[in-house]
Amino acid sequence: MVITKEWFTVEEAAEYLRVSKRTIYKLTKEGRLPAFRIGQERHRRFRKEDLDKVPRLADEERTAEALLKLTSKSDPVLAELWDNERDTAYDRV
């Protein structure tokens, strides 16, 4: 799908990024996605250029994978947290 639009509504931005409208509102509130208010009713509009800068889910998944690769051998602080007497019940799970 080739998109040549420069400005997007909330619904169009959500479709373009393949996320929900709720996520668009959240990204806007967090300041990760600039929104422009137009008209008397202050509808939000988003520039394609700004939408393209939002980290994609694939990038976030790669970050999550990197976090999952943490081991007690690679990080001594984690080793101390993970290997203690108080949580031996979790070691059996």
Legacy VTK file of the C-alpha trace (Angstrom):
# vtk DataFile Version 3.0
C-alpha trace
ASCII
DATASET POLYDATA
POINTS 93 float
0.000 0.000 0.000
1.538 3.276 -1.147
0.555 6.307 0.883
1.211 9.718 -0.592
-0.675 11.736 2.016
1.146 14.310 4.093
-1.407 14.723 6.911
-3.289 11.978 8.767
-6.282 11.847 11.100
-6.137 9.787 14.290
-7.819 6.861 12.527
-5.521 7.082 9.502
-2.423 7.375 11.694
-3.466 4.294 13.642
-3.981 2.349 10.430
-0.671 3.577 8.995
1.275 2.518 12.094
-0.864 -0.619 12.540
-1.783 0.259 16.103
-5.010 1.193 17.864
-6.353 4.730 18.169
-5.729 4.408 21.892
-2.016 3.894 21.176
-1.970 7.022 19.010
-3.472 9.041 21.868
-0.956 7.514 24.286
2.009 8.314 22.018
0.736 11.872 21.711
0.284 12.265 25.465
3.800 10.891 26.109
5.259 13.355 23.613
6.561 10.620 21.325
4.260 11.691 18.488
3.630 15.377 17.800
0.013 16.258 17.030
-1.338 19.411 15.445
-4.770 20.707 16.452
-6.923 22.172 13.712
-10.329 23.746 13.420
-12.761 24.946 16.027
-13.221 21.445 17.395
-9.430 21.015 17.726
-9.144 17.763 15.774
-5.704 16.161 15.814
-3.634 15.808 12.655
-0.302 14.064 12.259
2.414 14.580 9.673
3.628 11.519 7.771
7.201 12.564 8.554
6.457 12.363 12.316
4.651 9.036 11.969
7.679 7.568 10.216
9.866 8.522 13.184
7.781 6.603 15.740
9.571 3.409 16.775
7.873 0.411 15.246
6.710 -2.603 17.214
9.503 -4.645 15.638
12.067 -2.326 17.241
10.367 -2.682 20.612
10.253 -6.474 20.208
14.002 -6.535 19.527
14.535 -4.552 22.731
12.354 -7.009 24.631
14.345 -9.927 23.204
17.571 -8.299 24.363
16.149 -7.958 27.875
15.136 -11.603 27.890
18.726 -12.603 27.107
19.930 -11.209 30.421
21.439 -13.914 32.583
22.980 -14.067 35.994
26.319 -14.914 34.370
26.331 -11.765 32.269
25.318 -9.426 35.092
26.600 -9.930 38.657
23.960 -7.619 40.126
21.234 -9.771 38.626
23.001 -12.863 39.904
22.816 -11.516 43.430
19.154 -10.628 43.051
18.208 -13.926 41.465
20.331 -16.266 43.558
19.300 -15.763 47.145
17.627 -17.806 49.845
14.392 -15.808 49.934
13.250 -16.824 46.483
14.269 -20.482 46.308
10.623 -21.389 45.721
10.774 -19.561 42.392
13.864 -21.516 41.331
11.761 -24.684 41.208
9.139 -23.195 38.909
LINES 1 94
93 0 1 2 3 4 5 6 7 8 9 10 11 12 13 14 15 16 17 18 19 20 21 22 23 24 25 26 27 28 29 30 31 32 33 34 35 36 37 38 39 40 41 42 43 44 45 46 47 48 49 50 51 52 53 54 55 56 57 58 59 60 61 62 63 64 65 66 67 68 69 70 71 72 73 74 75 76 77 78 79 80 81 82 83 84 85 86 87 88 89 90 91 92
